[in-house]
Amino acid sequence: MNRLVSLYASDVFEDFMEDPKCEECGALATQRCSRCKMAWYCSRDCQLRQWKKHKQICAMFTEARSEESK
C-alpha cells in the first residue's frame, strides 16, 4: 500500500494527469488540498463537504510525502 501511495504522491504523476476535476462535484478544479496536495476542488465549499471522505486518504498521502522526503 505504501508503494501505491508513494506513486500517487509523487510529482511525476501530475505530468500525466488531465485537467484536474473537483473531488466533490466534478467541475474544473483550481484549488488543491493544502495538506496532501492530491485532492482538487473547485471551491472551498466543495472541499469542506468532501473533508469527511478525504480525511483518511489525506493522512496516508501526507505520511507518504513526509517519508519520501526523509
Backbone as numpy.savetxt, mean C-alpha at the origin, in Angstrom:
# Nx Ny Nz CAx CAy CAz Cx Cy Cz
5.76 -16.17 3.29 4.94 -14.99 3.29 5.81 -13.73 3.29
6.89 -13.76 4.05 7.77 -12.60 4.11 8.37 -12.28 2.75
8.69 -13.31 1.96 9.24 -13.07 0.63 8.21 -12.40 -0.28
6.97 -12.81 -0.17 5.91 -12.21 -0.97 5.68 -10.76 -0.56
5.62 -10.51 0.72 5.45 -9.14 1.21 6.62 -8.28 0.78
7.82 -8.82 0.85 8.99 -8.06 0.47 8.99 -7.74 -1.02
8.48 -8.64 -1.86 8.37 -8.38 -3.29 7.43 -7.20 -3.54
6.26 -7.23 -2.94 5.29 -6.15 -3.15 5.72 -4.85 -2.48
6.55 -4.94 -1.48 7.02 -3.74 -0.79 8.19 -3.08 -1.52
8.77 -3.79 -2.49 9.93 -3.22 -3.18 9.51 -2.12 -4.15
10.38 -1.16 -4.33 10.10 -0.04 -5.23 10.08 -0.47 -6.68
10.73 -1.57 -7.02 10.78 -2.07 -8.39 9.37 -2.45 -8.86
8.56 -2.96 -7.96 7.20 -3.38 -8.31 6.40 -2.24 -8.91
6.62 -1.02 -8.43 5.87 0.14 -8.92 6.13 0.43 -10.39
7.31 0.07 -10.90 7.63 0.31 -12.30 6.71 -0.44 -13.24
6.16 -1.55 -12.79 5.29 -2.37 -13.62 3.80 -2.12 -13.37
3.52 -1.26 -12.43 2.14 -1.00 -12.02 1.45 -0.02 -12.97
0.20 -0.28 -13.29 -0.60 0.66 -14.07 -0.97 1.84 -13.17
-1.72 2.79 -13.71 -2.16 3.92 -12.90 -2.87 3.40 -11.66
-2.49 3.91 -10.50 -3.06 3.38 -9.25 -4.55 3.69 -9.12
-5.26 2.73 -8.55 -6.69 2.85 -8.30 -6.93 2.87 -6.80
-7.96 3.59 -6.41 -8.33 3.71 -5.00 -8.73 2.34 -4.45
-8.19 2.01 -3.28 -8.51 0.74 -2.62 -9.98 0.64 -2.22
-10.61 1.76 -1.98 -11.99 1.78 -1.50 -12.99 1.83 -2.65
-12.84 2.77 -3.57 -13.89 2.98 -4.59 -13.46 2.65 -6.01
-12.17 2.47 -6.25 -11.69 2.11 -7.58 -11.40 3.29 -8.50
-11.60 4.51 -8.03 -11.31 5.70 -8.84 -9.79 5.89 -8.97
-9.39 6.73 -9.89 -7.98 7.04 -10.05 -7.44 7.62 -8.74
-6.35 7.06 -8.25 -5.81 7.46 -6.95 -4.61 8.37 -7.10
-4.50 9.32 -6.20 -3.37 10.25 -6.21 -2.63 10.27 -4.88
-3.18 9.61 -3.87 -2.57 9.59 -2.54 -2.32 8.15 -2.13
-1.31 7.94 -1.33 -1.04 6.59 -0.84 -0.90 6.57 0.66
-1.01 5.40 1.22 -0.85 5.23 2.66 0.55 5.71 3.04
0.63 6.63 3.97 1.92 7.19 4.34 2.75 6.22 5.17
2.11 5.22 5.73 2.83 4.26 6.57 3.49 3.16 5.74
2.72 2.45 4.93 3.27 1.32 4.19 3.63 1.67 2.74
3.07 2.73 2.23 3.31 3.20 0.86 2.79 2.25 -0.22
1.91 1.34 0.16 1.42 0.36 -0.81 -0.03 0.59 -1.25
-0.86 1.06 -0.38 -2.28 1.25 -0.69 -2.49 2.66 -1.24
-3.30 2.75 -2.28 -3.59 4.03 -2.93 -5.03 4.43 -2.68
-5.26 5.74 -2.59 -6.59 6.27 -2.32 -6.83 7.53 -3.14
-8.09 7.80 -3.45 -8.44 9.01 -4.19 -8.72 10.17 -3.23
-9.01 9.85 -1.97 -9.31 10.90 -0.99 -9.07 10.39 0.43
-9.01 11.32 1.33 -8.85 10.98 2.75 -10.06 10.20 3.26
-11.24 10.54 2.77 -12.46 9.83 3.19 -12.38 8.35 2.84
-11.93 8.05 1.62 -11.80 6.64 1.22 -10.76 5.93 2.07
-9.68 6.61 2.39 -8.65 6.01 3.22 -9.20 5.67 4.60
-9.96 6.57 5.17 -10.54 6.31 6.50 -11.55 5.17 6.47
-12.36 5.09 5.42 -13.33 3.99 5.31 -12.62 2.65 5.13
-11.48 2.63 4.50 -10.76 1.39 4.20 -9.84 0.95 5.34
-9.59 1.81 6.32 -8.56 1.55 7.31 -8.73 0.23 8.05
-9.92 -0.14 8.47 -10.10 -1.40 9.21 -9.64 -2.59 8.39
-9.88 -2.57 7.09 -9.45 -3.66 6.22 -7.94 -3.59 5.95
-7.42 -2.39 5.84 -6.03 -2.20 5.45 -5.05 -2.32 6.62
-5.49 -2.15 7.82 -4.63 -2.05 8.99 -3.66 -3.23 9.13
-4.13 -4.47 9.00 -3.27 -5.63 9.20 -2.23 -5.76 8.08
-2.67 -5.59 6.84 -1.73 -5.70 5.73 -0.73 -4.56 5.76
-1.16 -3.42 6.22 -0.28 -2.26 6.37 0.86 -2.59 7.33
0.54 -3.22 8.43 1.56 -3.59 9.41 2.56 -4.58 8.81
2.09 -5.53 8.01 3.00 -6.50 7.38 3.93 -5.81 6.39
3.38 -4.94 5.54 4.21 -4.23 4.57 5.22 -3.32 5.26
4.79 -2.65 6.31 5.68 -1.75 7.04 6.82 -2.52 7.68
6.50 -3.66 8.25 7.53 -4.50 8.87 8.51 -5.01 7.81
8.00 -5.42 6.66 8.86 -5.91 5.59 9.81 -4.81 5.11
9.31 -3.59 4.98 10.15 -2.48 4.55 11.24 -2.19 5.58
10.90 -2.26 6.87 11.90 -1.95 7.90 12.96 -3.04 7.95
12.58 -4.30 7.74 13.55 -5.40 7.71 14.45 -5.29 6.49
13.88 -4.85 5.37 14.63 -4.70 4.12 15.71 -3.64 4.25
15.43 -2.59 5.00 16.37 -1.49 5.12 17.47 -1.73 6.15
17.40 -2.82 6.88 18.43 -3.12 7.90 19.71 -3.58 7.25
